[in-house]
Amino acid sequence: MSGRLVLVRHGQSLANVDRRLDTRPPGAELTDLGCEQARNFARGLERPPAMIAHSLATRAIQTAGQIAAEFGGGDTHEFEGIHEVQVGALEDRADDAAHEEFNAVYRRWHGGELDAALPGGESARQVLDRYVPVLDQLRMRYLDDAAWQGDIVVVSHGAAIRLVSAILAGVDSGFAIDHHLANTEAVVLAPITDGRWSCLQWGKLTPPFGPEAPVTVGSADPMG
C-alpha cells in the first residue's frame, strides 16, 4: 500500500456564508476566502498529490482547480457519486428548523438507521451505495497497486465524508456527529488488509477517535 485517500471538504461557498442547505449540483461557487482556503490546504500538504479528484459540484471543481494550481496546474478528475448528501425538500433553506431536521436524520444514520430518509431526499444507504464504489475503484485501480506512489486528494462534501469515513473505518458514531469538518479540513484514510480502511486523521485530530475527544469548534453548518 503506497498511498492514502485524503477526503477534503471544499472551500467556503456562497451558500455556506448564507447557511443555505445547498446540496443539489452544480450548486454555489466558492467565495474569495474559499479559493484562499483551497490554496492554503495545498500548501499544507506533505507532498504533491498523485491525483486530484472531485465531485461534480461547482465548489468542489473550483477547490480542486485551486489545489492543482498550487502544484503547477495539471488535470483534475471528476467522479459521479461523491457529491453531498441530497436533502430533498430542505434544499436551499437556511432556517434553524431545516438544519435541525437534517441533523435529526443524520444522527439516526450514525445510530445505524441507514434506511431513514430525508424528506424527498436520500437515505444513508443511498449515499453509501453511490459513494463507496468510487472509493473502492480508486483503491483497486491505484492504491492497491504496488507501483502506485502518492496520495489521492478527493474534494468532496462534509456530511457525506463524515458518514462514509465513519462507516468504512469504524470511527465512533458519536465522534463523527460531534466533529464537523470546516471548509478544507480533511479525513485521511489508509487502505489496510482485507479491504478495510484505517482513519489516520479527522480534521485537526489524530487517533483515537472516540466520544471522549474534545469538540474544539462548534458549527452552525450542519453539512460540515
Residue, then its C-alpha position, 0 to 999 in steps of 0.5 A: m500500500s503506497g498511498r492514502l485517500v485524503l477526503v477534503r471538504h471544499g472551500q467556503s461557498l456562497a451558500n455556506v456564508d448564507r447557511r443555505l442547505d445547498t446540496r443539489p449540483p452544480g450548486a454555489e461557487l466558492t467565495d474569495l476566502g474559499c479559493e484562499q482556503a483551497r490554496n492554503f490546504a495545498r500548501g499544507l500538504e506533505r507532498p504533491p498529490a498523485m491525483i486530484a479528484h472531485s465531485l461534480a459540484t461547482r465548489a468542489i471543481q473550483t477547490a480542486g482547480q485551486i489545489a492543482a494550481e498550487f502544484g503547477g496546474g495539471d488535470t483534475h478528475e471528476f467522479e459521479g457519486i461523491h457529491e453531498v448528501q441530497v436533502g430533498a425538500l430542505e434544499d436551499r433553506a437556511d432556517d434553524a428548523a431545516h438544519e435541525e431536521f437534517n441533523a435529526v436524520y443524520r444522527r439516526w444514520h450514525g445510530g445505524e438507521l441507514d434506511a431513514a430518509l430525508p424528506g424527498g431526499e436520500s437515505a444513508r444507504q443511498v449515499l453509501d451505495r453511490y459513494v463507496p464504489v468510487l472509493d473502492q475503484l480508486r483503491m483497486r485501480y491505484l492504491d492497491d497497486a504496488a507501483w502506485q506512489g502518492d496520495i489521492v486528494v478527493v474534494s468532496h462534501g462534509a456530511a457525506i465524508r463524515l458518514v462514509s469515513a465513519i462507516l468504512a473505518g469504524v470511527d465512533s458514531g458519536f465522534a463523527i456527529d460531534h466533529h464537523l469538518a470546516n471548509t478544507e479540513a480533511v479525513v485521511l484514510a489508509p487502505i489496510t488488509d482485507g479491504r478495510w480502511s484505517c482513519l489516520q486523521w479527522g480534521k485537526l485530530t489524530p487517533p483515537f477517535g472516540p466520544e471522549a475527544p474534545v469538540t474544539v469548534g462548534s458549527a452552525d453548518p450542519m453539512g460540515 
